[in-house]
């Protein structure tokens, strides 16, 4: 499925296959970590209104999710797990209050050791999936053609692309958030790599440019 595809049915099909494709990877704890990230964490954050924030243990578990879903880099997990609780709370409060200014929100979070734009995007997406999508390799390749530049500048380009696509796909009443778009792209790419994916050629994403990836955080 190409990013420029405007067939809402194909996007919905890719999104609905997200869990199935995740389970097919057979990665230890990935399904439970994803349930935490997509279901539990957003509720925990929002229950803290009027000052929503994330805690160090939650950030650590979010990092486990991110690294398990993508490329495992234990050093980043060590960094965030040792962060001061008050610092994490303060940084995330400022970040959430900065939205919808995504640039400022990311900058508030990247003061934390081990948190780069990609991890910051995951934190923001947990709180505001309708504004800030997670900066995954798969969605980066599909939307902007590469996953080698994990800077704030590149993330803002990515956000604009996914916000526009979400708006386009929601035009006929079927609601898509930028985070839905990211998950659909991840699902489509992952599904195309699975043995059974050969029976679903219309869900494939062109990932030729994804052969070399720069490490991200």
JOUR-V654705 format. One record per residue. N is the residue number from 1. RES is the residue in one small letter. SS is DSSP state (h for helix, s for strand, l for the rest). OMEGA is omega in radians with two decimals (* if undefined). Layout:
N:RES:SS:OMEGA
N:RES:SS:OMEGA
This chain:
1:x:l:3.12
2:x:l:-3.14
3:x:l:-3.10
4:x:l:3.12
5:x:l:-3.12
6:x:l:3.14
7:x:l:-3.09
8:x:h:-3.14
9:x:h:3.14
10:x:h:3.10
11:x:h:3.13
12:x:h:3.12
13:x:h:3.12
14:x:h:-3.14
15:x:h:-3.12
16:x:h:3.13
17:x:l:-3.05
18:x:h:-3.10
19:x:h:-3.12
20:x:h:3.14
21:x:h:3.09
22:x:h:3.13
23:x:h:-3.10
24:x:h:3.14
25:x:l:3.13
26:x:l:3.09
27:x:l:-3.11
28:x:l:3.03
29:x:l:-3.06
30:x:h:-3.11
31:x:h:3.13
32:x:h:3.09
33:x:h:3.13
34:x:h:3.07
35:x:h:3.09
36:x:h:-3.05
37:x:h:-3.03
38:x:h:-3.06
39:x:h:-3.03
40:x:h:-3.04
41:x:h:3.11
42:x:h:3.12
43:x:h:3.13
44:x:h:-3.12
45:x:h:-3.06
46:x:h:3.09
47:x:l:-3.11
48:x:l:3.06
49:x:l:0.19
50:x:l:3.13
51:x:l:-3.11
52:x:l:3.12
53:x:l:3.09
54:x:l:-3.14
55:x:l:3.12
56:x:h:3.10
57:x:h:3.12
58:x:h:3.09
59:x:h:3.10
60:x:h:3.14
61:x:h:3.04
62:x:h:3.12
63:x:h:3.07
64:x:h:3.11
65:x:h:-3.09
66:x:h:-3.09
67:x:h:3.11
68:x:h:3.12
69:x:h:-3.12
70:x:l:-3.10
71:x:l:-3.07
72:x:l:3.11
73:x:l:-3.01
74:x:h:-3.12
75:x:h:3.11
76:x:h:3.12
77:x:h:3.09
78:x:h:-3.14
79:x:h:-3.03
80:x:h:-3.13
81:x:h:-3.11
82:x:l:-3.14
83:x:l:3.11
84:x:l:-3.08
85:x:h:-3.11
86:x:h:3.14
87:x:h:3.12
88:x:h:3.13
89:x:h:-3.11
90:x:h:-3.11
91:x:h:-3.11
92:x:h:3.06
93:x:h:3.14
94:x:h:-3.13
95:x:h:-3.11
96:x:h:3.12
97:x:h:-3.13
98:x:h:-3.11
99:x:l:0.24
100:x:l:3.06
101:x:l:-3.03
102:x:h:-3.13
103:x:h:3.14
104:x:h:-3.11
105:x:h:3.11
106:x:h:-3.12
107:x:h:3.11
108:x:h:-3.09
109:x:h:-3.06
110:x:l:2.97
111:x:l:-3.13
112:x:l:-3.13
113:x:l:-3.14
114:x:l:-3.13
115:x:l:3.04
116:x:l:-3.12
117:x:h:-3.11
118:x:h:3.11
119:x:h:3.08
120:x:h:3.13
121:x:h:3.12
122:x:h:3.11
123:x:h:-3.12
124:x:h:-3.13
125:x:h:3.10
126:x:h:-3.12
127:x:h:-3.05
128:x:l:-3.12
129:x:l:3.13
130:x:l:-3.12
131:x:l:-2.97
132:x:l:3.09
133:x:l:3.06
134:x:l:-3.08
135:x:l:-3.13
136:x:l:3.09
137:x:h:-3.03
138:x:h:-3.14
139:x:h:3.09
140:x:h:-3.13
141:x:h:-3.10
142:x:h:-3.02
143:x:h:-3.06
144:x:h:2.97
145:x:l:3.10
146:x:l:3.08
147:x:l:-3.04
148:x:l:-3.03
149:x:l:-3.07
150:x:l:3.12
151:x:l:3.07
152:x:h:-3.14
153:x:h:-3.13
154:x:h:3.12
155:x:h:-3.14
156:x:h:3.05
157:x:h:3.13
158:x:h:3.13
159:x:h:3.14
160:x:h:-3.13
161:x:h:-3.08
162:x:h:3.05
163:x:h:3.13
164:x:h:3.13
165:x:h:3.12
166:x:h:3.12
167:x:h:3.12
168:x:h:-3.10
169:x:h:-3.13
170:x:l:-3.03
171:x:l:-3.08
172:x:l:3.04
173:x:l:3.11
174:x:l:-2.96
175:x:l:3.03
176:x:l:2.99
177:x:l:3.04
178:x:h:3.11
179:x:h:3.03
180:x:h:3.13
181:x:h:3.13
182:x:h:-3.11
183:x:h:3.10
184:x:h:3.12
185:x:h:3.09
186:x:h:-3.12
187:x:h:-3.13
188:x:h:3.13
189:x:h:-3.13
190:x:h:3.12
191:x:h:-3.14
192:x:h:-3.11
193:x:h:-3.13
194:x:l:-3.13
195:x:h:-3.09
196:x:h:-3.06
197:x:h:-3.13
198:x:h:3.13
199:x:h:-3.12
200:x:l:-3.08
201:x:h:-3.10
202:x:h:-3.14
203:x:h:-3.08
204:x:l:3.06
205:x:l:3.12
206:x:l:-3.09
207:x:l:-3.12
208:x:h:-3.09
209:x:h:-3.06
210:x:h:-3.06
211:x:l:3.12
212:x:l:-3.12
213:x:l:3.05
214:x:l:3.10
215:x:l:3.14
216:x:l:3.03
217:x:l:*
